[in-house]
């Protein structure tokens, strides 16, 4: 299990997808994820970007 952060300028859902997609480029055998935190950055009176903290589980190679 490892912890990562996903980001998006569009939505929380896209931040999750971006985080998992990025993790899959480095880690193999991904099995699950858990959203541990949702936060964002505000600019000029609106949402600038979304961030999600994720725990990502994976199986080790034999």
C-alpha positions as CSV (number, residue, x, y, z in Angstrom):
1,X,0.0,0.0,0.0
2,X,1.2,3.5,-0.8
3,X,-0.3,7.0,-0.4
4,X,-0.5,9.4,-3.3
5,X,-2.2,12.7,-4.3
6,X,-4.3,13.1,-7.5
7,X,-5.2,16.5,-8.9
8,X,-7.5,18.0,-11.5
9,X,-8.8,21.4,-12.6
10,X,-12.2,19.8,-13.5
11,X,-13.5,17.6,-10.7
12,X,-12.9,15.4,-7.7
13,X,-13.7,12.3,-9.8
14,X,-11.1,13.3,-12.4
15,X,-8.5,13.9,-9.6
16,X,-9.1,10.3,-8.5
17,X,-8.8,9.0,-12.0
18,X,-5.6,11.0,-12.6
19,X,-4.0,9.8,-9.4
20,X,-4.8,6.1,-10.1
21,X,-3.7,6.4,-13.7
22,X,-0.4,8.0,-12.7
23,X,0.2,5.3,-10.1
24,X,-0.5,2.6,-12.6
25,X,2.4,3.9,-14.7
26,X,4.9,3.1,-11.9
27,X,3.2,0.4,-9.8
28,X,2.0,-3.0,-11.0
29,X,-0.8,-5.2,-9.9
30,X,-3.0,-2.4,-8.5
31,X,-6.0,-3.9,-6.6
32,X,-7.8,-1.1,-4.8
33,X,-7.9,2.5,-3.8
34,X,-9.4,4.5,-0.9
35,X,-10.0,8.2,-0.9
36,X,-8.6,9.5,2.4
37,X,-8.9,13.3,1.9
38,X,-10.5,15.8,-0.4
39,X,-9.3,19.3,-0.7
40,X,-8.9,22.1,-3.2
41,X,-7.3,25.4,-4.0
42,X,-9.3,28.6,-4.5
43,X,-8.3,31.5,-6.7
44,X,-10.2,34.6,-7.8
45,X,-13.4,33.5,-6.0
46,X,-13.6,30.0,-7.5
47,X,-12.1,26.6,-7.5
48,X,-8.7,26.5,-9.1
49,X,-8.0,22.8,-8.7
50,X,-9.1,19.7,-6.7
51,X,-6.8,17.4,-4.8
52,X,-7.5,14.0,-3.4
53,X,-5.4,11.9,-1.0
54,X,-5.5,8.3,-2.0
55,X,-4.3,5.0,-0.5
56,X,-3.5,2.6,-3.3
57,X,-3.2,-1.2,-2.7
58,X,-1.1,-3.5,-4.9
59,X,0.2,-7.0,-5.0
60,X,3.9,-7.7,-5.0
61,X,5.4,-9.8,-7.7
62,X,6.5,-13.4,-6.6
